[in-house]
Amino acid sequence: MRTGTSSTLSGLTEIIAQNVLVLEESMENKGINIPSLNDVYDSQLEFHNEEPEVARSIDMICRAALQLIQTVRSSKAILMQTALSHITASALRCASELHIATILYEAGPEGMHVADIAAKCGVDYRKLSSILRCLGKQWIFREISPEVYANNRLSSLLHKGKSYEDLTSDPDTIYDKPEAALSAIVGHMSDEGAKATSYLYEALTDQSFGFSDEADHSAFSLGLQTEKSVWEYFEEPGREDLLDRYAAAMEGLQEIEPPNLAEGAFDWASLPPESVVVDVGGGIGSVPIHIAHKHPEIEFVVQDRPAVIADGVKRWEQRNQAGYIHFEEHDFFEAQPIKNPSVFLLNNVLPDWSDKYAKKILMRLRAAAGPDTRLVTRDTVIPYSCQVPVSDKTLSIPGVVVQQLPQPLDINGPSAFSYDLSLFMTVLFNGMERTLGHMAELLRSSGWEIEKIEEHDAGGHLPSSIICIPLKGWRDPREMVSKYRMSFFG
Ligand SMILES: C[S@@+](CC[C@H](N)C(=O)[O-])C[C@H]1O[C@@H](n2cnc3c(N)ncnc32)[C@H](O)[C@@H]1O
């Protein structure tokens, strides 16, 4: 007779088998071989997660396989390995900063002995050997014969698109090429991100930091020993490399989304010609860059801090693409200078702030909105790690996707990446990614009402666009306070 556990194991195995068939069939229909972890990365050979059926099958396989592993592995070993998981991130940082993927790209399929790699980068050979083996356990680099390494599918993505000679002779331009964007994210997360993360507990339990909403009172402040927020820290003289890497990292975030996802964030074609779309806190314009050339009739204005705008202008001119993007310095905590645009876009901005500050940004936009202005906030909407009760009000929001998992899949699992990202926002800024219920509450209290959501999956793997209209009858509380003061004092 099957016990509970054995039926769980067989159930999970069945889910894997059924969904593997879907993937194999999809690849066969396209005449493409299943990509191997041993070959170098080829975007044509990836499973295409923009196809909903394929994306769902990938999700099912990952969920079932992880649940299977967690079920059968030693519980004590799982906890121990989790406690040591930061070591892999540190190893990844070393490999990326030393440009090992580029060295191996230049070495070709025969690879290179780790002693020669170490000599080229000027580091200890035995230590580098440990680093590469640590990464190899995650299929990042491949030991093709004892101590000889070559690139594989994952490591080859860390090649920054320039020669090793160029990377080392001109460190200011390391992240110039689009191929380097992923390394920029890796660097941001595993360098200043990891240093900050290691102080999460201290920040959480500190008398003044623990309950703070301030961006300059986070684990980042403790880890990096600074009284500045992340943005101010990056802009200090001598940290141009960090600012540059962060800008490239934001572009990289866009790259890991399926192509055309940003384009689907809103029905841009529905806008009349010469409509103005304001990308607030738009960085170097990573979203408009993907849309402007397809909609030259729309005027995109990217607003950000002065140093970021200067970088955005430089990058946009280098690209010399069609379309219209205007870059403008603007602090989103100040009054919004563009009144009544068609769209205010906030892409990956609100998670950087606690509710107190997110509300300030949203209220500035509400005060500048016209009756037909739409607000599009595009972030990860984090799922609950339990079933959403049928009484939950967010279930009636048009476009919401409800998580439906076959038995015996647990709702926990690979959506964990969105939980990691959310906690990372707390570490850096005292911010967070939000659930849909949390977003609805925040938006309403700032004068916005959700019209619909463009949600691609219920697991929070991909960013969702929450499209809002101005909440009717809403009055800016600051305006009411100043009117009250004026009438009180005559
Ligand atoms: C996470 S990034 C997102 C950038 C861009 N929206 C994207 O998705 O690529 C957040 C952006 O907010 C900008 N920012 C931070 N504080 C700001 C402020 N007070 N006013 C305007 N922009 C600000 C940062 O410089 C950064 O470019």
The ligand as a Gaussian input file, in Angstrom:
#p B3LYP/6-31G(d) Opt

LIG

0 1
 C       15.503000      50.432000      -9.308000
 S       15.942000      51.793000     -10.265000
 C       14.793000      51.664000     -11.597000
 C       15.204000      52.429000     -12.793000
 C       14.274000      52.284000     -13.999000
 N       12.920000      52.627000     -13.698000
 C       14.371000      50.887000     -14.549000
 O       13.483000      50.074000     -14.348000
 O       15.385000      50.601000     -15.205000
 C       15.312000      53.143000      -9.342000
 C       15.668000      54.497000      -9.906000
 O       15.150000      55.512000      -9.028000
 C       16.047000      56.601000      -9.092000
 N       15.835000      57.505000      -7.951000
 C       16.177000      57.320000      -6.657000
 N       15.823000      58.386000      -5.922000
 C       15.252000      59.273000      -6.786000
 C       14.662000      60.556000      -6.621000
 N       14.601000      61.138000      -5.415000
 N       14.137000      61.155000      -7.711000
 C       14.195000      60.576000      -8.931000
 N       14.740000      59.354000      -9.151000
 C       15.257000      58.704000      -8.089000
 C       17.402000      55.933000      -9.071000
 O       18.429000      56.797000      -9.496000
 C       17.153000      54.755000     -10.004000
 O       17.501000      55.068000     -11.325000

